[in-house]
Amino acid sequence: MSAAQNQYSIGLDKTPANYVPLTPLSFLARSAAVYPDQVSTVYDEGRSFTWAETYERCRRFASWLAGRGIGTGDTVAAMLPNIPAMNEVHFAVPMAGAVLNALNIRLDAPSIAFQLDHGGAKIILVDPEFSGVIAEALTLMKGPKPFVVDVDDAAFAGGKRIGEIEYEAAVAEMLERCDPTWAPWHVIPGDDKHYARFAVVEAVCDAIEDELTKRGHQF
């Protein structure tokens, strides 16, 4: 036995039984398996989804992204308020192996154009509320422009579509021609693993703190 080895380093190679990379995607998969019929999302327009439905919708959109060639090292941007699609793309984009760039809705067109160029976004999801500033940002970009996906928002009256497909149509498209062999990423590639670990640890800590606060503990 070499100096670098000891009894605890033998027979403990990484296997599915003792090693699982931390990723927030596991929270969604578990919620869908344990609480499939419980409500996961409620929106102002009266729409609601269960955890099983949310998981299925995320997988569909992730499959749609993969079908458009989105994968490891790619960026998908989103200019959305807190609507169901915004929740779903936080899971669907990493499921496809890509990185989500959630744009600050308070930014002006030049700042957005810089971020889209710098991040190399290949797809951007846009709420009609922000179609004007995004349309202007696209004209200011110096590099290739991303494919635009409109996300209709019944809670907002106004704006216009500037994309080539609507989000619900993309989700429905994958229902019609679903690939039963397609499976989402559950391992975040490259340096993004560090952000995934942080997200998991923070989520667990928040859950523990919330439960302890309910029991009268102060932080």
NORPEUR-V157054 format. One line per field, one symbol per residue. ss: DSSP state (2 for helix, 1 for strand, 0 for the rest). A space follows every 50 residues. Layout:
# NORPEUR-V157054
ss = ???
This chain:
# NORPEUR-V157054
ss = 00000000000000000000000022222222220000111100000111 22222222222222222000000011111000022222222222200011 11000000222222222220111111122222222222220000001111 10000000000000112222222222000000000000000222222222 2222222222222200000
